[in-house]
Amino acid sequence: MTTVGSGSSESRKTAFRYLFFASVVLCILGFFSLVAFSHHFIYAPTTPNEASNNIVAWNNHGTYHYITPREDIIKNSLIAFCTAMFLSAALFGYLDQKK
């Protein structure tokens, strides 16, 4: 015998599970994209170069490299994306465990 609304609870739980796994996968993908993009910064000039538009200082563990404003926007966007995906994975993981 089933109660009214029990199917809705199971479908909601399944939806949270799918959202949790999607958030985890996107968080991992975003993290490795940030790592790969940061590897590009290692080869950036260590002095400002207005000819190539490398004018934004980026501190990498005490070593300053100068990147372009566009690269700075991409770097900040990847950091925000990783943070959002981590928080959403944590939220959906918490909601999935809550009964």
Legacy VTK file of the C-alpha trace (Angstrom):
# vtk DataFile Version 3.0
C-alpha trace
ASCII
DATASET POLYDATA
POINTS 99 float
0.000 0.000 0.000
1.441 3.374 -1.004
0.646 6.712 0.476
-0.255 9.771 -1.494
2.822 11.871 -2.245
5.436 9.161 -1.675
6.324 9.117 -5.386
6.935 12.842 -5.271
9.386 12.403 -2.402
11.316 9.714 -4.282
11.467 11.769 -7.478
12.685 14.787 -5.506
15.380 12.658 -3.877
16.454 11.348 -7.289
16.539 14.890 -8.685
18.752 16.044 -5.799
21.046 13.088 -6.421
21.397 13.965 -10.117
22.001 17.625 -9.277
24.609 16.625 -6.697
26.514 14.442 -9.149
26.285 17.078 -11.887
27.620 19.704 -9.476
30.507 17.456 -8.430
31.456 16.703 -12.041
31.271 20.393 -13.004
33.298 21.355 -9.922
36.043 18.893 -10.856
35.962 20.023 -14.487
36.161 23.682 -13.419
39.034 22.976 -11.041
41.135 21.256 -13.685
40.305 24.009 -16.183
41.597 26.531 -13.657
44.755 24.466 -13.121
45.357 24.181 -16.870
44.713 27.889 -17.403
46.967 28.808 -14.467
49.746 26.739 -16.009
49.563 29.170 -18.938
50.292 32.045 -16.527
53.665 30.569 -15.573
54.978 31.670 -18.960
53.591 35.203 -18.643
56.170 37.994 -18.446
57.489 38.963 -15.012
57.556 42.671 -15.870
54.680 44.765 -17.215
54.620 44.868 -21.003
52.231 47.417 -22.462
53.022 46.340 -26.030
51.449 42.918 -25.420
48.886 44.351 -22.945
50.285 42.278 -20.043
49.562 44.875 -17.375
47.580 43.059 -14.644
49.793 41.771 -11.811
49.127 38.201 -10.738
50.869 36.891 -7.607
51.688 33.205 -7.882
53.123 32.227 -4.499
55.425 35.227 -4.319
56.317 35.386 -8.003
54.601 38.171 -9.916
53.539 37.582 -13.489
51.712 40.089 -15.656
48.665 38.929 -17.563
46.213 40.649 -19.883
42.900 42.039 -18.594
41.051 39.353 -20.606
43.064 36.577 -18.926
42.321 38.152 -15.549
38.573 38.051 -16.283
38.815 34.387 -17.344
40.807 33.515 -14.197
38.291 35.252 -11.925
35.363 33.629 -13.757
36.867 30.161 -13.318
37.392 30.798 -9.607
33.773 31.964 -9.217
32.509 28.959 -11.226
34.481 26.482 -9.088
33.212 28.113 -5.902
29.589 28.046 -7.098
29.811 24.390 -8.141
31.452 23.393 -4.846
28.740 25.164 -2.844
25.926 23.692 -4.942
27.408 20.179 -4.597
27.598 20.690 -0.831
24.018 21.973 -0.720
22.574 19.150 -2.846
24.610 16.586 -0.903
23.183 17.957 2.341
19.622 17.990 0.983
20.025 14.443 -0.315
21.014 13.180 3.156
18.264 15.096 4.929
15.142 13.005 5.396
LINES 1 100
99 0 1 2 3 4 5 6 7 8 9 10 11 12 13 14 15 16 17 18 19 20 21 22 23 24 25 26 27 28 29 30 31 32 33 34 35 36 37 38 39 40 41 42 43 44 45 46 47 48 49 50 51 52 53 54 55 56 57 58 59 60 61 62 63 64 65 66 67 68 69 70 71 72 73 74 75 76 77 78 79 80 81 82 83 84 85 86 87 88 89 90 91 92 93 94 95 96 97 98
